[in-house]
């Protein structure tokens, strides 16, 4: 997907404004952020050498980037599916095909 599409521009606005306001007051998110801080402090306490710390940092950064990108695509796909449903387009598959629905 091209990053210059209207969907990506809308997503950027929502992430940078509305989503930030939501997560600031969302208890589960704040709790996992605290847990992440605890783990970061525990890693710091290990006094690892620079190369090992850099490897851990790169690994976590790549996982986070991949997770963020996946969520961006999920958001855009959900939004575009919603638009297609509103417009009566037939690209969206029927939920009857999927047994959990």
Secondary structure, DSSP 4 states (H G I P E B T S, - for coil): --TTSHHHHHHHHHIIIIIHHHHHS-HHHHHHHHHHHHHHHHHHHTT--HHHHHHHHHHHHHHHHHHHHHHHHHHHHHHHHHHHHHHT-S-SPPGGGSTT-
